[in-house]
Amino acid sequence: MTDEQSRTYVEQAFARRDRLTPDEVAELRPYVEAGLAGLDRGELRAARPEGDTWIVDAYTKQVILLSFLTHPNLMAQSGPGRPRTYDKVPLKFETWTADDFEKSRLRVVPGAVVRYGSHIAPGAVLMPSFVNVGAYVGAGTMVDTWATIGSCAQIGQRCHISGGAGIGGVLEPLGEQPVVIEDDVFVGARCEIAEGVRVRAGAILGMGVYLGRSTPIVDRASGAVSYGEVPPNAVVVPGSRAVAQQPGLSLAAAVIVKYADERTRGKTALNDLVRD
């Protein structure tokens, strides 16, 4: 089959996923495995940039969801410091050798858990963290200790996802945009970004910023309020906004306090030594 025919086959199978026979599930498995392999290599992405927008590829989400039907739970290898796992999706590095890591130029610290079907680009550093199936982590990005990257989340190049930060993932609905963190973004410790929020290139999120689709993003200088997207190079801190109808009550907000300059970049820059 051509790639287009394989896509059509998977899409049709997904449409009748609750009525597939055991034989049809067995026939479907090679197509699902090919899709997962494409995600793992970074050839397929749950969403990709086109101009100034991001286009969702629902096919990749169908592949991931169908894998829970076509693949049984299996025991993964274990060893010192590696507890046993029993899951439908294997770990990404389960069969890797030292040569594989050298070629990929990755640094993976003990405690990092990465599921197969996620792409980790060259030069990335994974501290003890979790990266879910379908996620994309760009070149030179650091995922710091206890940070989590959700299924299908898209992380750009040279980002720093600080300790304890949570980047949400979106598998369903199929057409929903996942969280997108563009290039050169700094996400501070304990931030939570979910519900398809887009953080544009060069933005800096201070510690503890919570962003969902309904979180108001207030520009302190202009008073403008937006939702769902952090502007390029914006420096954002957690804040609150008064509720006009109920004096004395305020709701959480994210506040743009300024736009990044060289001094700000100097404070958030990651030493290249940790990547090499």
C-alpha positions as CSV (number, residue, x, y, z in Angstrom):
1,M,0.0,0.0,0.0
2,T,1.0,3.6,-0.5
3,D,1.2,5.9,2.5
4,E,-2.1,7.4,1.5
5,Q,-3.7,4.0,1.3
6,S,-2.3,3.1,4.7
7,R,-3.8,6.2,6.1
8,T,-7.2,5.4,4.6
9,Y,-7.0,1.8,6.0
10,V,-6.3,3.1,9.5
11,E,-8.9,5.8,9.4
12,Q,-11.6,3.3,8.2
13,A,-10.5,0.8,10.9
14,F,-10.8,3.5,13.6
15,A,-14.3,4.4,12.4
16,R,-15.4,0.9,13.2
17,R,-13.0,0.1,16.0
18,D,-15.7,-1.3,18.3
19,R,-16.8,-3.8,15.6
20,L,-13.4,-5.1,14.4
21,T,-13.1,-8.9,14.4
22,P,-10.0,-10.6,15.9
23,D,-8.7,-11.3,12.3
24,E,-9.2,-7.6,11.4
25,V,-7.3,-6.5,14.5
26,A,-4.4,-8.8,13.6
27,E,-4.4,-7.4,10.0
28,L,-4.4,-3.9,11.3
29,R,-1.4,-4.3,13.6
30,P,1.4,-3.8,11.0
31,Y,-0.2,-0.5,9.9
32,V,-0.4,0.7,13.5
33,E,3.2,-0.4,14.1
34,A,4.4,1.5,11.0
35,G,2.6,4.6,12.3
36,L,4.1,4.4,15.8
37,A,7.6,3.9,14.2
38,G,7.0,7.1,12.1
39,L,6.1,9.0,15.3
40,D,9.2,7.6,17.0
41,R,11.5,8.7,14.2
42,G,9.8,12.1,14.1
43,E,8.7,11.6,10.5
44,L,5.0,11.8,11.7
45,R,3.9,14.5,14.2
46,A,0.6,14.9,15.9
47,A,0.8,18.6,14.9
48,R,3.2,20.5,12.7
49,P,3.8,24.1,11.9
50,E,2.6,25.5,8.6
51,G,3.4,29.2,8.3
52,D,2.0,30.9,11.4
53,T,-0.4,28.1,12.3
54,W,-0.2,24.5,13.6
55,I,-2.0,21.8,11.7
56,V,-3.3,18.7,13.7
57,D,-2.8,15.3,12.1
58,A,-5.7,13.3,13.4
59,Y,-4.2,10.1,11.8
60,T,-1.4,10.0,14.3
61,K,-3.9,10.0,17.2
62,Q,-5.9,7.2,15.6
63,V,-2.7,5.2,15.4
64,I,-2.0,5.7,19.1
65,L,-5.5,4.8,20.2
66,L,-5.7,1.8,17.9
67,S,-2.4,0.5,19.4
68,F,-4.2,-0.1,22.7
69,L,-6.5,-2.5,20.7
70,T,-3.8,-4.2,18.6
71,H,-1.1,-4.6,21.2
72,P,-1.2,-6.8,24.3
73,N,0.3,-5.8,27.7
74,L,3.9,-7.1,27.9
75,M,6.5,-7.2,30.6
76,A,9.4,-4.9,30.0
77,Q,13.0,-5.6,31.0
78,S,14.0,-4.7,34.5
79,G,17.1,-4.3,36.5
80,P,18.7,-2.4,39.4
81,G,16.8,0.9,39.7
82,R,14.4,-0.2,37.0
83,P,11.1,-1.6,38.4
84,R,9.1,-3.9,36.2
85,T,6.5,-2.5,33.9
86,Y,3.5,-4.1,32.2
87,D,2.1,-2.1,29.4
88,K,0.9,-2.0,25.8
89,V,3.5,0.6,24.7
90,P,7.1,-0.4,25.2
91,L,9.8,2.0,26.5
92,K,11.6,3.9,23.8
93,F,15.1,2.9,24.8
94,E,14.4,-0.7,25.8
95,T,16.6,-2.1,23.0
96,W,19.0,0.8,22.5
97,T,22.8,0.3,22.6
98,A,25.5,2.8,23.6
99,D,26.0,3.3,19.8
100,D,22.4,4.2,19.4
101,F,22.7,6.9,22.0
102,E,25.9,8.2,20.5
103,K,24.4,8.5,17.1
104,S,21.3,10.3,18.5
105,R,23.4,12.6,20.7
106,L,21.0,12.2,23.6
107,R,21.7,12.3,27.3
108,V,19.2,10.3,29.3
109,V,19.7,10.4,33.1
110,P,18.6,7.5,35.2
111,G,14.9,7.8,36.0
112,A,13.8,9.2,32.7
113,V,10.9,7.3,31.3
114,V,10.1,7.7,27.6
115,R,7.5,5.7,25.8
116,Y,8.0,4.3,22.3
117,G,6.3,6.4,19.7
118,S,7.6,9.7,21.1
119,H,10.4,11.5,19.2
120,I,13.5,12.9,21.0
121,A,15.6,15.0,18.7
122,P,19.4,15.2,18.8
123,G,21.1,17.1,21.6
124,A,18.1,16.8,24.0
125,V,18.7,16.1,27.7
126,L,16.2,14.1,29.7
127,M,16.5,14.3,33.5
128,P,14.3,12.0,35.6
129,S,11.1,12.9,33.7
130,F,8.3,11.3,31.7
131,V,7.6,11.7,28.0
132,N,4.4,10.1,26.7
133,V,3.7,8.4,23.4
134,G,3.2,10.8,20.4
135,A,5.1,13.6,22.0
136,Y,7.8,15.5,20.1
137,V,10.8,17.0,21.9
138,G,13.0,19.3,19.7
139,A,16.8,19.4,19.4
140,G,18.8,20.8,22.3
141,T,15.8,20.9,24.6
142,M,16.2,20.0,28.3
143,V,13.3,18.2,30.1
144,D,14.2,18.7,33.8
145,T,13.6,16.6,36.9
146,W,10.0,15.4,37.4
147,A,8.7,17.3,34.4
148,T,6.1,15.5,32.3
149,I,5.4,15.8,28.6
150,G,1.9,14.6,27.7
151,S,0.9,12.5,24.8
152,C,1.1,14.4,21.4
153,A,2.6,17.5,23.1
154,Q,4.9,19.4,20.7
155,I,8.1,20.9,22.3
156,G,10.4,23.0,20.1
157,Q,14.2,23.4,19.9
158,R,16.4,24.7,22.6
159,C,13.6,24.9,25.2
160,H,14.0,24.4,29.0
161,I,11.1,22.6,30.6
162,S,12.0,23.2,34.3
163,G,11.6,20.8,37.3
164,G,8.1,19.7,38.0
165,A,6.5,21.4,35.0
166,G,3.6,19.7,33.4
167,I,3.0,19.9,29.7
168,G,-0.5,18.5,29.0
169,G,-1.3,16.1,26.1
170,V,-4.4,15.7,24.0
171,L,-5.4,12.4,22.4
172,E,-9.1,13.1,22.2
173,P,-11.0,14.8,20.6
174,L,-8.9,13.8,17.5
175,G,-9.0,17.3,16.0
176,E,-8.0,19.1,19.1
177,Q,-4.6,20.9,19.0
178,P,-2.1,19.6,21.5
179,V,-0.1,21.9,23.7
180,V,2.5,23.5,21.6
181,I,5.7,25.0,23.1
182,E,7.7,26.6,20.2
183,D,11.4,27.2,19.9
184,D,13.6,28.8,22.6
185,V,10.9,28.8,25.3
186,F,11.7,28.7,29.0
187,V,9.0,27.0,31.2
188,G,9.6,27.7,34.9
189,A,9.4,25.2,37.7
190,R,5.9,23.8,38.6
191,C,4.2,25.4,35.6
192,E,1.2,23.6,34.2
193,I,0.2,24.1,30.5
194,A,-2.8,22.3,29.2
195,E,-5.8,22.3,26.9
196,G,-4.0,23.0,23.7
197,V,-2.4,26.3,24.8
198,R,0.3,27.6,22.4
199,V,3.4,29.2,23.8
200,R,5.1,31.1,21.0
201,A,8.8,31.3,20.3
202,G,11.1,32.9,22.9
203,A,8.5,33.3,25.6
204,I,9.5,32.9,29.3
205,L,7.1,31.6,31.8
206,G,8.0,32.3,35.4
207,M,7.7,29.7,38.2
208,G,4.1,28.4,38.8
209,V,2.3,29.8,35.8
210,Y,-0.9,27.8,35.1
211,L,-2.3,28.1,31.6
212,G,-5.5,26.5,30.2
213,R,-7.7,27.6,27.4
214,S,-9.9,29.7,29.7
215,T,-7.0,31.3,31.6
216,P,-6.9,35.1,30.9
217,I,-3.5,36.3,29.7
218,V,-3.2,39.9,30.7
219,D,-0.7,42.4,29.2
220,R,0.2,44.6,32.2
221,A,1.3,47.5,29.9
222,S,-1.7,47.7,27.6
223,G,-4.4,45.9,29.7
224,A,-5.2,43.7,26.7
225,V,-6.6,40.2,27.5
226,S,-6.1,37.1,25.4
227,Y,-6.7,33.4,25.8
228,G,-4.9,30.2,24.7
229,E,-1.8,31.7,23.3
230,V,1.3,33.4,24.8
231,P,2.9,35.9,22.4
232,P,6.5,35.6,21.2
233,N,9.1,36.7,23.7
234,A,6.5,37.5,26.4
235,V,7.7,37.2,30.0
236,V,4.8,35.8,32.0
237,V,4.2,35.4,35.7
238,P,1.3,34.1,37.7
239,G,-1.3,36.7,38.8
240,S,-4.9,37.3,39.4
241,R,-7.7,39.4,38.0
242,A,-10.6,41.0,39.9
243,V,-14.1,39.8,39.1
244,A,-16.1,42.9,38.2
245,Q,-19.5,41.5,39.3
246,Q,-18.2,40.3,42.7
247,P,-15.9,42.9,44.4
248,G,-13.3,41.2,46.7
249,L,-13.2,38.1,44.5
250,S,-10.4,37.4,42.1
251,L,-9.5,34.6,39.7
252,A,-6.2,33.2,38.6
253,A,-4.6,34.8,35.5
254,A,-1.3,34.9,33.7
255,V,0.3,38.3,33.5
256,I,2.7,39.5,30.8
257,V,5.1,41.8,32.7
258,K,7.4,42.6,29.8
259,Y,9.0,41.2,26.7
260,A,12.4,39.5,26.9
261,D,15.6,41.4,26.4
262,E,19.2,40.3,26.5
263,R,19.4,40.6,30.3
264,T,16.4,38.4,30.7
265,R,17.9,35.8,28.3
266,G,21.0,35.8,30.4
267,K,19.1,34.7,33.5
268,T,17.3,31.9,31.8
269,A,20.1,30.6,29.5
270,L,21.1,27.0,29.9
271,N,24.8,26.3,29.9
272,D,25.8,24.4,26.8
273,L,27.9,22.1,29.0
274,V,24.8,20.3,30.2
275,R,23.8,19.5,26.7
276,D,27.2,18.3,25.3
